[in-house]
Amino acid sequence: MAVAIQKLKIPSIFSVIAKLSYSRSPHNNLHYDSSVADNLVSVFTQQPNAAGPELNLFAPILTPPLVESVLTRLPTWKLALSFFQWASDQHQYGYRHNCYTYNTIASIFSRSRQTTHLKTVVKQLVESAPCSFTPGALGFLIRCLGEVGLAQEAHHLFDEMRVKGLCVPNVYCYNCLLEALSKAGEVDLVEARLEEMKGFGWEFDKFTLTPVVQAYCKARRFDQALRVYDGMKEKGLIDARVCSVLALSFSKWGDVDKAFELVERMDGQGMRLSEKTFCVLIHGFVKEDRVDRALQLFEKMCRVGFTPPVSLFDVLIGGLCKSNDAQRALSLLSEMKQFGVAPDIGIFTKLISAFPDRSVITKLLEEVLEDKEEKILVLIYNAVLTCYVNEGQVDEACRLLQMMIQSKFTDVQMDDFFKDKRLVFPNAASFSIVIDGLLTNGQLDLALSLFNDLKQFVGWPSVLIYNNLINGLCDYDRLDESRELLRDMKESEIEPTHFTYNSIYGCLCKRKDVVGAIDMLKVMRACGHEPWIKNSTLLVKELCDRGRAVEACDFLDSMVQLGFLPDIVSYSAAMGGLIKIQEVDRALNLLRDLCSRGHCPDVVAFNIVIRGLCKVNRVAEAEKLLDEIVVKGLCPSVVTYSLLIDSWCKSGSVDRAMSLLSKMSEEDREPNVVTYSTLVDGFCREERPDDALLVWKEMERKGCSPNRVAFMALIYGLCICKRPSAALHYLREMELKEMKPDSFIYIALLSAFLSDMDLASAFEIFKEMVYSGFFPESHDKSYPVVMDAIDKFSKDHRTSSGMKVLSEEGKLPTHCLINVGL
């Protein structure tokens, strides 16, 4: 082993490891050379499936500091997850995660918004692999959960760690928990935790009470928020942050005047809002159409010495334009010069759009002529182009752009509006605006023509223009041209982005070109780009829809070999495709393989395989998958149970189906009308109509309204159980709900009444059927039943006269009359 490690050029285990961040590892007394972590990162990146002899060499030297260091260096959360799971499995070498490795992976998941994996790690921590936490480490983990809205999980974790003796929470832990709960608006839990802290006799500081104020504000319980605020004020705990929280909350809920009053009060107490809070409040005031207050706050912001950013001018000018105060908006534009803030195209676009007659264009151009600022002049014309495109006048935008191009070379013929205006030569943004408009309008060839003009007159286009054109070509399946543009990009030393490659990759997937897609994946892997899930899933679904599920599975295997982890949606589509071509065992093996490789299939994936097993009458195996779903911490859906209930009913095991219904109730899964209808049908097939009616009544008691299919299942079932009178009762109830039955319901009732020797009732059903326009063709299975009924009706004195009436009215086919002698 030592020789192998030396071959990898891994320094000695006793070298010094690089110092890591204080927030996660203030604990390093034993150090390692950072090159060990670098080598491990390199090997793991090449072997993301955690398999291979080189990777196994590192298992004996694993320590929490080394694992933490590797986790922070891995480029994606997926690799971090795979490495964390691999490290978790190295028990035979004595490795165990500690609080700092847990916090590192939690921080990675929190930053990348991977809430499912974060919840899984927390569950593992408290259930299967517990370890002790310092109060500071627990506080950090709780904040990670709070950042992604997992307040309930933070609440549960806090209690579990305390009850199991894994941590003794202090004030800091409670404050972190209060912060997480307040962000999620869990005001009742905040109050409960505050009472706990009172019980310990702890003094509340501003870090405790500020989240309480925030929680009350989120719940719109402003009176309680103000009471806490007043209490903080008495103790001298008020700072700019808690005032900002209140002001921002008032603004968010539309109470602009209260928010402004609070800002004024802060002024009187010598407290000042931060620049960010000023900006957020001004945005909020404008959103509430209170531009007056927004302008007052803007003036206050300027007085305290902040330089307003261009985005703030943008929102204020937009608000003024919306309220038809375009003159004040122009005045604000002039103020921008005093602050040295250059206007952007968005501001000019809002101003130009605010004047329907475009009169403001003249004013804007006159100001620029005085200052001779050509860059501003281009911005104004670009804003005009944007307005044309936004209003659907793409042809006008093209015409203006052509005038701008020609103005540099020849005397150009102007239209009436621009003939006395100074034109300026367009820049790349000018072309981009019009090209995007043409692409949106479906004028791809004209967009390509302008693209060539751009290269000729301005220089190399931006990566954005290339991307939009390549995407447009791919949308129209012009793959060769898109590849030509890609080559053009590379020759121009413009680096293609993930969007560039994914546009072409998506086109290949739509074409079902597996070889081409894999080749593109190889290029993307070399460039460090990830394929979009939607494209890979599309290819898998397209292949499966055409019976090429095995080829779809091979494609997914190729993705894994290239270092990409396909999404569970892609795998679900592949499993569905395998089942469609009767490859149920292969679909089941694929599900098992996913679980063994650390993937977490969702309920939808399990349902697909369960459906496949049920179709081939392997219901017992399907029910084992239900147990597996629960073991993995997933919640079986109503669809899961309904599939199994349907299969047990069809196989004659309706009591087992009923046991699953009871299980649904225990797990708070409300059965739907499909579930109940299936059980009704199952009991009727077993000739247990009373049980079927009990299920029906239970459905109604639970407030689940029967639909047309449910009614027909019950009526048909009662008929085959020789209960035609009860069936007729539900037919009438169905009709009262304005639902029409299919023809087979009439046939079933007709047959049941005839079997019951109730000729009068049978004839009434027959008449309803005929008058409804239902009459079977001679090749239908029900045709002999109807002909037998007609024969009986014609011969019986109670119904023969009625048959003659039907005959005279022309309601019966001629061949029927001949057969029975009418």
C-alpha positions in Angstrom: 0.0 0.0 0.0 2.8 2.4 0.8 4.3 1.9 -2.6 1.0 2.6 -4.2 0.6 5.8 -2.2 4.1 6.9 -3.2 3.2 6.3 -6.9 0.3 8.7 -6.4 2.8 11.2 -5.0 0.8 11.7 -1.8 2.9 13.3 0.9 3.3 11.7 4.3 0.2 11.6 6.5 2.1 13.6 9.1 2.6 16.6 6.9 0.8 19.8 7.7 -2.8 20.3 6.4 -3.8 23.7 5.3 -5.7 25.8 7.8 -9.4 25.7 7.3 -12.2 28.2 8.0 -12.9 29.1 11.6 -16.6 28.6 11.2 -16.3 24.9 10.7 -13.0 23.7 12.1 -11.4 25.6 15.0 -10.3 22.1 16.2 -7.3 21.2 14.1 -4.4 20.1 16.4 -3.4 17.2 14.1 -2.4 18.5 10.7 -1.8 17.1 7.3 -0.3 18.4 4.1 -2.9 20.0 1.9 -1.5 18.1 -1.0 -3.1 14.9 0.5 -6.5 16.6 0.2 -5.6 17.8 -3.3 -4.7 14.3 -4.4 -7.8 12.8 -2.9 -9.9 15.5 -4.7 -8.2 14.7 -8.0 -8.7 10.9 -7.6 -12.3 11.2 -6.4 -13.2 13.6 -9.3 -12.0 11.0 -11.7 -13.9 8.2 -9.8 -17.2 9.9 -8.8 -18.9 6.6 -8.3 -16.6 5.8 -5.3 -15.2 2.7 -6.9 -11.6 2.0 -7.8 -8.3 0.8 -6.2 -6.7 4.2 -6.2 -9.5 5.7 -4.1 -9.5 2.8 -1.7 -5.9 3.5 -0.8 -7.1 6.7 1.0 -9.5 4.9 3.3 -7.0 4.0 6.0 -5.7 7.6 6.4 -9.1 9.2 6.5 -9.7 11.7 9.4 -12.5 14.2 10.0 -10.1 17.2 9.2 -9.0 15.5 5.9 -12.6 14.8 5.0 -13.6 18.4 5.8 -10.8 19.7 3.7 -11.7 17.6 0.7 -15.4 18.5 0.9 -14.6 22.2 0.8 -12.4 21.7 -2.4 -14.8 19.6 -4.5 -16.4 21.7 -7.3 -20.0 20.6 -7.1 -22.5 19.5 -4.4 -23.0 16.2 -6.2 -19.4 15.3 -5.8 -19.4 16.4 -2.2 -22.4 14.2 -1.5 -20.8 11.2 -3.2 -17.6 11.7 -1.2 -19.4 12.2 2.1 -21.3 8.9 1.5 -18.1 7.1 0.6 -16.4 8.4 3.7 -19.4 7.4 5.8 -18.9 3.8 4.6 -15.3 3.5 5.8 -16.2 2.1 9.2 -13.8 -0.8 9.0 -10.9 1.7 9.1 -12.3 3.3 12.2 -13.5 6.5 10.5 -16.5 8.4 11.9 -17.8 11.8 10.9 -17.7 14.5 13.6 -19.7 17.7 14.0 -17.4 19.6 11.7 -17.7 17.2 8.7 -21.5 17.2 9.2 -21.5 21.0 9.3 -19.3 21.2 6.2 -21.6 19.0 4.1 -24.7 20.9 5.6 -23.2 24.2 4.6 -22.6 22.9 1.0 -26.2 21.7 0.7 -27.5 24.9 2.3 -25.6 27.1 -0.2 -26.7 25.0 -3.2 -30.4 24.8 -1.9 -30.3 21.0 -1.8 -33.0 20.7 0.9 -33.7 17.0 0.4 -30.1 15.9 0.9 -29.7 18.3 3.8 -32.7 16.7 5.5 -31.2 13.3 4.9 -27.9 14.2 6.5 -29.7 15.6 9.6 -31.8 12.5 9.9 -28.6 10.3 9.6 -27.0 12.5 12.3 -29.7 11.9 14.9 -30.8 8.4 14.0 -28.2 6.1 12.4 -24.8 7.9 13.0 -25.1 10.2 16.1 -22.2 12.2 17.2 -21.6 14.9 19.9 -21.8 18.6 18.9 -20.5 21.7 20.6 -23.1 24.5 21.2 -21.4 26.6 18.5 -21.5 23.7 16.0 -25.1 23.0 16.7 -25.9 26.7 16.2 -24.1 26.6 12.9 -26.1 23.6 11.7 -29.4 25.1 12.7 -28.5 28.3 10.8 -27.8 26.1 7.7 -31.3 24.6 8.0 -32.8 28.0 8.6 -31.2 29.5 5.5 -33.2 27.1 3.3 -36.5 27.3 5.2 -36.2 24.0 7.1 -37.4 25.5 10.3 -39.4 22.4 11.4 -36.3 20.2 10.8 -34.2 22.7 12.9 -36.8 22.5 15.7 -36.8 18.7 15.7 -33.0 18.5 15.5 -32.6 20.8 18.5 -34.8 18.6 20.6 -33.3 15.3 19.4 -29.7 16.5 20.1 -30.7 17.7 23.6 -32.7 14.6 24.5 -30.0 12.2 23.3 -27.3 14.0 25.2 -25.4 14.9 22.0 -25.3 18.6 22.9 -26.1 20.9 25.8 -27.7 24.0 24.1 -26.7 27.4 25.3 -28.1 30.9 24.6 -26.3 31.0 21.2 -28.1 27.7 20.2 -31.4 29.1 21.2 -30.8 32.4 19.3 -29.9 30.5 16.2 -33.0 28.4 16.5 -35.2 31.6 17.1 -33.6 33.1 13.9 -34.4 30.0 11.8 -38.0 29.8 13.2 -38.7 33.5 12.6 -37.5 33.4 9.0 -40.1 30.7 8.4 -42.8 32.6 10.2 -43.2 29.9 12.9 -44.4 32.4 15.5 -45.9 29.8 17.9 -42.7 27.9 18.1 -40.8 31.1 18.6 -43.0 31.9 21.6 -42.6 28.4 23.0 -38.8 28.5 22.8 -38.8 32.0 24.4 -40.7 30.5 27.3 -38.1 27.8 27.7 -35.4 30.4 27.8 -37.3 32.3 30.5 -37.6 29.0 32.5 -33.8 28.8 32.5 -33.6 32.3 33.9 -31.6 33.6 31.0 -31.4 37.3 30.2 -32.6 38.2 26.7 -30.3 40.2 24.6 -30.9 41.9 21.2 -29.9 38.7 19.4 -32.8 36.9 21.2 -35.5 39.5 20.8 -34.8 40.7 17.2 -35.9 37.4 15.7 -39.0 37.6 17.9 -39.9 41.0 16.4 -39.2 39.6 13.0 -41.5 36.6 13.6 -44.4 38.8 14.8 -43.9 41.1 11.8 -44.1 38.1 9.4 -47.3 37.0 11.1 -48.7 40.6 10.7 -49.0 40.7 14.5 -47.7 44.3 14.6 -49.1 45.1 18.1 -47.0 42.3 19.7 -44.0 43.2 17.6 -44.2 46.8 18.8 -44.6 45.6 22.4 -41.4 43.6 22.1 -39.8 46.6 20.4 -40.8 48.9 23.3 -39.4 46.4 25.8 -36.1 46.4 23.9 -36.2 50.2 23.9 -36.5 50.4 27.7 -33.5 48.1 28.1 -31.4 50.0 25.6 -31.3 47.1 23.1 -32.7 49.0 20.1 -30.4 49.2 17.2 -30.7 50.0 13.5 -31.3 46.4 12.6 -34.4 45.9 14.7 -35.8 49.2 13.5 -35.0 48.2 9.9 -36.8 44.9 10.5 -39.9 46.7 11.6 -39.7 49.3 8.8 -39.2 46.7 6.1 -42.2 44.6 7.5 -44.5 47.6 7.4 -43.4 48.3 3.9 -43.8 44.7 2.8 -47.4 44.6 4.1 -48.2 47.9 2.3 -48.2 50.2 5.4 -45.9 52.8 3.8 -46.8 55.6 6.2 -45.9 53.6 9.3 -42.7 52.5 7.7 -41.8 56.1 6.9 -42.8 57.2 10.5 -40.4 54.6 11.9 -37.6 55.9 9.7 -38.2 59.4 10.9 -38.1 58.1 14.5 -34.8 56.5 13.8 -33.5 59.8 12.6 -34.5 61.5 15.9 -32.7 58.8 17.8 -29.5 59.2 15.8 -29.8 55.9 14.1 -29.3 55.5 10.4 -30.5 53.0 7.8 -28.0 51.1 5.9 -27.7 51.7 2.1 -29.3 48.4 1.4 -32.3 49.1 3.7 -32.8 52.5 2.0 -32.9 50.8 -1.4 -35.3 48.0 -0.3 -37.7 50.5 1.3 -37.6 52.8 -1.8 -38.3 49.8 -4.0 -41.2 48.7 -1.7 -42.7 52.2 -1.6 -42.7 52.4 -5.4 -44.2 49.0 -5.6 -47.1 50.3 -3.4 -47.5 53.2 -5.8 -46.2 55.6 -3.1 -43.6 57.4 -5.2 -44.1 60.5 -3.0 -42.8 58.7 0.1 -40.1 57.0 -2.0 -38.8 60.4 -3.2 -38.7 61.7 0.4 -36.7 58.7 1.4 -34.5 59.1 -1.6 -33.7 62.7 -0.5 -33.0 61.5 3.0 -30.6 58.9 1.6 -28.8 61.5 -0.4 -28.5 63.8 2.6 -26.8 61.2 4.8 -24.1 60.8 2.1 -25.1 57.7 0.2 -24.7 57.8 -3.6 -27.8 56.2 -5.1 -27.0 53.3 -7.4 -28.4 53.4 -11.0 -30.9 50.7 -10.0 -32.5 53.1 -7.6 -32.8 55.9 -10.2 -34.3 53.2 -12.5 -37.1 52.2 -10.1 -37.9 55.9 -9.2 -38.0 57.0 -12.8 -40.1 53.9 -13.6 -42.5 54.8 -10.8 -42.8 58.4 -12.0 -43.4 57.3 -15.5 -46.1 54.9 -14.3 -47.8 57.7 -12.4 -47.7 59.9 -15.5 -45.2 62.4 -14.0 -42.7 62.1 -16.9 -41.5 65.7 -16.3 -40.3 64.9 -12.8 -38.8 61.7 -14.2 -36.8 63.9 -16.7 -35.7 66.1 -13.8 -34.5 63.0 -11.9 -32.5 62.0 -15.0 -30.7 65.4 -14.8 -29.9 64.7 -11.1 -28.1 61.6 -12.1 -25.4 63.8 -13.7 -24.8 65.6 -10.5 -24.1 62.3 -8.7 -21.9 61.1 -11.6 -24.2 58.2 -12.2 -24.5 57.2 -15.9 -28.1 56.3 -17.0 -28.5 52.9 -18.5 -30.7 51.6 -21.4 -33.5 50.6 -19.0 -34.0 54.2 -17.8 -34.1 55.6 -21.3 -36.5 52.8 -22.3 -38.9 53.7 -19.5 -38.7 57.4 -20.4 -39.3 56.9 -24.1 -42.2 54.5 -23.4 -43.8 57.0 -21.1 -44.3 59.5 -24.0 -46.5 57.8 -26.6 -45.7 60.5 -29.2 -41.9 59.9 -28.7 -41.5 63.6 -28.0 -39.1 62.8 -25.2 -36.6 61.4 -27.8 -36.1 64.9 -29.1 -35.4 66.3 -25.6 -33.0 63.5 -24.8 -31.1 63.9 -28.1 -30.9 67.7 -27.6 -29.2 67.3 -24.2 -26.7 64.9 -25.6 -25.9 67.1 -28.5 -24.9 69.8 -26.1 -22.6 67.5 -24.1 -21.4 65.6 -27.2 -21.6 62.3 -25.3 -21.7 59.7 -28.1 -22.0 56.8 -25.7 -25.1 58.3 -24.2 -26.4 58.9 -27.7 -26.0 55.2 -28.6 -27.8 54.3 -25.3 -30.8 56.5 -26.3 -31.0 54.9 -29.8 -30.7 51.5 -28.2 -33.6 52.4 -25.9 -35.6 53.4 -29.0 -34.8 50.0 -30.6 -35.9 48.3 -27.4 -39.2 50.1 -27.4 -39.8 49.1 -31.0 -39.0 45.5 -30.3 -41.1 45.4 -27.0 -44.1 46.8 -28.9 -43.8 44.2 -31.7 -42.6 46.7 -34.2 -39.5 44.7 -35.2 -39.6 45.9 -38.8 -39.3 49.5 -37.5 -36.4 48.5 -35.3 -34.7 46.9 -38.4 -35.3 50.1 -40.4 -33.8 52.3 -37.7 -30.8 50.0 -37.3 -30.1 50.1 -41.1 -30.3 53.9 -41.0 -27.8 54.0 -38.1 -25.4 51.7 -40.1 -25.7 53.7 -43.3 -25.2 57.0 -41.5 -21.5 56.4 -41.3 -21.0 55.7 -45.0 -23.5 57.6 -47.1 -26.3 60.1 -47.0 -29.2 58.0 -45.9 -32.8 58.5 -46.6 -34.4 59.2 -43.2 -38.0 58.8 -42.2 -40.0 61.9 -41.1 -39.2 61.6 -37.4 -35.4 61.1 -37.6 -34.7 63.3 -40.6 -33.6 66.2 -38.5 -31.9 64.1 -35.8 -28.3 63.3 -35.4 -27.8 59.5 -35.9 -25.0 57.5 -34.4 -23.3 54.3 -35.6 -24.7 51.3 -33.7 -22.7 49.2 -31.2 -22.9 45.5 -30.6 -25.8 46.0 -28.1 -27.8 47.7 -30.9 -27.5 44.6 -33.1 -28.2 42.3 -30.1 -31.5 44.1 -29.4 -32.8 43.7 -32.9 -31.4 40.2 -33.4 -33.2 39.1 -30.3 -36.4 40.7 -31.5 -36.1 38.9 -34.9 -35.5 35.6 -33.2 -38.5 36.0 -30.9 -40.5 36.9 -34.1 -39.3 33.8 -35.9 -37.3 35.7 -38.5 -34.2 33.6 -38.1 -32.7 34.2 -41.6 -32.9 38.0 -41.2 -31.3 37.7 -37.7 -28.4 35.8 -39.3 -28.1 38.5 -41.9 -27.8 41.1 -39.2 -25.3 38.9 -37.4 -23.0 39.0 -40.5 -23.4 42.8 -40.6 -22.4 43.0 -37.0 -19.2 41.0 -37.7 -18.5 43.2 -40.7 -19.1 46.6 -39.1 -18.6 46.3 -35.4 -16.3 43.3 -34.7 -16.8 40.0 -33.0 -20.2 39.5 -31.5 -20.6 38.8 -27.8 -21.1 35.3 -26.4 -24.7 36.2 -25.7 -25.5 36.9 -29.4 -23.8 33.7 -30.4 -25.8 31.8 -27.8 -29.1 33.2 -28.8 -28.5 32.5 -32.5 -27.3 28.9 -31.8 -30.4 28.3 -29.6 -32.6 29.8 -32.4 -31.1 27.5 -35.0 -31.4 24.5 -32.7 -35.1 25.3 -32.1 -35.6 25.1 -35.8 -33.5 21.9 -36.0 -30.8 23.6 -38.1 -28.1 21.6 -36.4 -25.3 22.0 -39.0 -25.6 25.8 -39.0 -25.5 25.8 -35.2 -22.3 23.7 -35.2 -20.8 26.1 -37.7 -21.5 29.0 -35.4 -19.9 27.0 -32.5 -16.7 26.5 -34.6 -16.9 30.3 -35.5 -16.9 31.1 -31.8 -13.9 28.9 -31.0 -11.9 30.3 -33.9 -12.7 33.8 -32.6 -11.4 32.7 -29.2 -14.9 33.3 -27.7 -15.4 30.7 -25.0 -18.7 28.8 -25.4 -20.8 28.5 -22.3 -22.9 25.7 -20.8 -25.8 27.4 -22.6 -24.1 27.1 -26.0 -23.3 23.4 -25.6 -26.7 22.6 -24.0 -28.6 24.2 -26.9 -26.8 21.8 -29.4 -27.1 18.9 -27.0 -30.8 19.6 -26.7 -31.2 19.5 -30.5 -29.3 16.2 -30.6 -31.6 14.8 -27.9 -34.7 16.0 -29.8 -33.4 14.2 -32.9 -32.9 11.0 -30.8 -29.3 11.0 -32.0 -27.7 9.0 -29.2 -24.2 8.8 -30.7 -24.2 12.6 -31.3 -25.5 13.3 -27.8 -22.8 11.1 -26.2 -20.1 12.9 -28.3 -21.4 16.2 -27.1 -21.3 15.0 -23.5 -17.7 14.1 -24.0 -17.0 17.7 -25.2 -18.9 19.1 -22.3 -17.1 16.9 -19.8 -13.8 18.2 -21.1 -15.0 21.8 -20.8 -16.4 21.3 -17.3 -20.1 21.9 -18.3 -23.0 19.9 -17.0 -25.8 18.8 -19.3 -29.3 20.1 -18.6 -31.6 17.5 -17.0 -34.5 18.4 -19.3 -32.5 17.5 -22.4 -31.2 14.1 -21.1 -34.7 13.2 -19.9 -36.2 14.2 -23.2 -33.9 11.8 -25.1 -34.7 9.0 -22.7 -38.4 9.6 -23.0 -38.3 9.8 -26.8 -36.4 6.5 -27.0 -38.7 4.8 -24.6 -41.8 6.1 -26.5 -40.4 4.3 -29.6 -39.7 1.0 -27.8 -35.9 1.7 -27.5 -35.8 1.5 -23.7 -32.7 -0.7 -23.6 -30.9 1.9 -25.8 -32.1 4.6 -23.3 -30.6 2.6 -20.4 -27.3 2.3 -22.3 -27.3 6.1 -22.8 -27.7 6.6 -19.1 -24.9 4.2 -18.4 -22.7 6.2 -20.8 -23.5 9.4 -18.9 -22.4 7.8 -15.7 -19.2 6.5 -17.3 -18.5 10.1 -18.4 -18.9 11.4 -14.9 -22.4 12.8 -15.1 -25.1 11.7 -12.7 -28.5 11.5 -14.5 -31.5 12.8 -12.7 -34.0 10.5 -11.1 -36.6 11.7 -13.6 -34.5 10.3 -16.4 -34.2 7.0 -14.6 -37.9 6.9 -14.0 -38.6 7.4 -17.7 -36.2 4.6 -18.5 -37.9 2.3 -16.0 -41.3 3.1 -17.5 -39.9 2.4 -21.0 -38.6 -1.0 -19.9 -41.9 -2.0 -18.4 -43.6 -0.9 -21.6 -41.6 -3.5 -23.5 -42.2 -6.2 -20.9 -38.8 -5.9 -19.3 -40.1 -5.7 -15.7 -37.1 -7.5 -14.1 -34.7 -5.2 -15.8 -36.7 -2.2 -14.5 -36.6 -3.6 -11.0 -32.9 -4.3 -11.2 -32.4 -0.7 -12.4 -34.2 0.6 -9.3 -32.2 -1.7 -7.1 -29.0 -0.5 -8.7 -29.9 3.1 -8.1 -30.4 2.5 -4.4 -27.1 0.6 -4.1 -25.2 3.5 -5.8 -26.5 6.0 -3.3 -29.2 7.5 -5.4 -32.5 8.2 -3.7 -35.4 7.2 -6.0 -38.5 9.2 -5.3 -42.0 7.8 -4.9 -42.8 8.4 -8.6 -39.9 6.0 -9.5 -41.2 3.4 -7.1 -44.7 3.8 -8.4 -43.6 3.1 -11.9 -42.0 -0.2 -10.9 -44.9 -1.1 -8.7 -47.3 -0.5 -11.6 -45.1 -2.8 -13.8 -45.1 -5.6 -11.2 -48.8 -5.4 -10.7 -49.4 -5.6 -14.5 -47.7 -9.0 -14.5 -49.5 -10.2 -11.3 -46.4 -10.0 -9.1 -48.4 -8.1 -6.4 -46.5 -9.6 -3.4 -43.2 -8.2 -4.8 -44.9 -4.9 -5.4 -46.1 -4.7 -1.8 -42.5 -5.3 -0.6 -41.5 -2.2 -2.5 -44.2 -0.3 -0.5 -42.4 -1.4 2.6 -39.1 -0.3 1.1 -40.5 3.1 0.4 -41.4 3.5 4.1 -38.0 2.2 5.2 -36.3 4.9 3.1 -38.2 7.6 4.8 -40.4 8.4 1.8 -44.2 8.8 2.0 -46.2 6.4 -0.2 -48.6 8.4 -2.3 -52.3 7.7 -2.9 -51.3 6.4 -6.3 -49.0 3.8 -4.6 -51.7 2.4 -2.5 -54.3 2.5 -5.3 -52.1 0.5 -7.6 -51.7 -2.3 -5.0 -55.4 -2.2 -4.1 -56.3 -2.5 -7.7 -54.0 -5.5 -8.2 -55.2 -7.3 -5.1 -58.8 -6.8 -6.1 -58.2 -8.1 -9.6 -56.4 -11.2 -8.2 -59.4 -11.9 -5.9 -57.7 -10.8 -2.7 -60.0 -8.0 -1.8 -59.5 -8.4 2.0 -55.8 -7.7 1.5 -56.8 -4.7 -0.5 -59.0 -3.5 2.4 -56.0 -3.9 4.8 -54.1 -1.5 2.6 -57.0 1.0 2.8 -56.8 0.8 6.6 -53.0 1.4 6.3 -53.7 4.5 4.3 -55.9 5.9 7.0 -53.2 5.2 9.6 -50.7 7.2 7.6 -53.1 10.1 6.9 -53.3 9.3 3.2 -56.8 10.1 2.1 -58.1 7.6 -0.5 -59.4 9.1 -3.7 -62.4 8.2 -5.8 -60.3 5.8 -7.9 -59.3 3.9 -4.7 -62.8 3.5 -3.5 -64.1 2.6 -7.0 -61.5 -0.1 -7.3 -62.6 -1.6 -3.9 -66.3 -1.4 -4.9 -65.5 -3.3 -8.1 -63.4 -5.8 -6.2 -66.1 -6.7 -3.7 -68.8 -7.0 -6.5 -66.5 -9.3 -8.4 -66.3 -11.5 -5.3 -70.1 -11.3 -5.0 -70.0 -9.3 -1.8 -72.4 -6.4 -2.7 -73.0 -5.5 1.0 -69.3 -4.9 1.5 -69.2 -2.9 -1.7 -72.1 -0.7 -0.4 -70.3 -0.2 2.9 -67.2 1.1 1.0 -69.4 3.4 -1.0 -71.0 4.8 2.2 -67.5 5.3 3.7 -66.5 7.2 0.6 -69.4 9.5 0.9 -68.9 9.9 4.7 -65.3 11.0 4.0 -66.5 13.7 1.7 -65.1 12.0 -1.4 -67.6 12.7 -4.2 -68.3 9.8 -6.6 -67.6 10.5 -10.2 -69.2 9.0 -13.3 -66.8 6.0 -13.4 -67.5 5.3 -9.7 -71.2 5.2 -10.3 -70.9 2.9 -13.2 -68.6 0.6 -11.3 -71.2 0.3 -8.5 -74.2 -0.1 -10.8 -72.5 -2.7 -12.9 -71.2 -4.6 -9.9 -74.7 -4.7 -8.3 -76.1 -6.0 -11.5 -73.7 -8.9 -11.7 -74.5 -9.6 -8.0 -78.2 -9.8 -9.0 -79.2 -6.6 -7.2 -80.9 -4.8 -10.1 -83.3 -2.7 -7.9 -80.3 -1.3 -5.9 -78.4 -0.7 -9.1 -81.4 1.2 -10.5 -81.5 3.4 -7.4 -77.9 4.4 -8.0 -78.6 5.0 -11.7 -81.3 7.5 -10.7 -78.9 9.1 -8.2 -76.3 9.4 -11.0 -78.8 11.0 -13.3 -79.7 13.5 -10.6 -76.1 14.6 -10.6 -76.4 15.1 -14.4 -74.1 12.2 -15.3 -74.8 10.0 -18.2 -74.0 6.3 -18.1 -72.4 4.3 -21.0 -74.5 1.8 -22.9 -73.1 -1.2 -21.1 -74.9 0.0 -17.9 -78.2 -0.3 -19.6 -77.3 -3.7 -20.9 -76.2 -4.9 -17.4 -79.5 -3.6 -15.9 -81.6 -5.2 -18.7 -79.9 -8.5 -18.2 -80.2 -8.4 -14.4 -83.9 -7.6 -14.5 -84.5 -10.3 -17.0 -82.7 -12.8 -14.8 -84.8 -11.6 -11.9 -87.9 -12.3 -14.0 -88.9 -8.6 -13.6 -90.1 -8.1 -17.2 -91.8 -4.7 -16.5 -88.6 -3.1 -15.0 -86.5 -4.7 -17.8 -88.8 -3.1 -20.4 -88.5 0.4 -18.8 -84.7 0.1 -18.9 -85.0 -1.1 -22.5 -87.1 2.0 -23.5 -84.6 4.3 -21.7 -81.8 2.7 -23.7 -83.6 3.0 -27.0 -84.7 6.6 -26.5 -81.1 7.5 -25.4 -79.9 6.3 -28.8 -78.1 3.2 -27.5 -78.6 0.1 -29.6 -75.9 -2.5 -30.1 -74.6 -3.5 -33.6 -75.0 -7.1 -34.7 -71.3 -7.7 -34.0 -71.4 -6.5 -30.4 -71.2 -8.9 -27.5 -74.3 -7.5 -26.0 -76.4 -7.9 -29.2 -77.7 -11.4 -28.3 -78.8 -10.1 -24.9 -80.9 -7.3 -26.5 -82.3 -9.7 -29.1 -83.4 -12.1 -26.4 -85.0 -9.2 -24.5 -86.9 -8.1 -27.6 -88.2 -11.6 -28.2 -89.5 -11.8 -24.6 -91.0 -8.3 -24.7 -92.8 -9.1 -28.0 -94.3 -12.3 -26.7 -95.5 -11.0 -23.3 -98.9 -9.4 -23.2 -97.7 -6.8 -20.6 -95.0 -5.4 -22.9 -95.9 -6.4 -26.5 -98.1 -3.2 -27.0 -95.1 -1.1 -25.9 -92.9 -2.9 -28.4 -95.4 -2.0 -31.2 -95.3 1.7 -30.2 -91.5 1.6 -30.4 -91.7 -0.1 -33.8 -94.2 2.5 -35.1 -92.0 5.3 -33.9 -89.1 3.8 -35.8 -86.9 3.4 -32.7 -86.0 -0.2 -33.5 -83.7 -1.4 -36.3 -85.6 -3.1 -39.2 -83.7 -6.4 -38.9 -84.7 -6.7 -35.2 -88.4 -6.4 -36.2 -88.1 -9.1 -38.8 -86.4 -11.4 -36.4 -89.2 -11.2 -33.9 -92.0 -10.9 -36.3 -93.1 -7.3 -35.6 
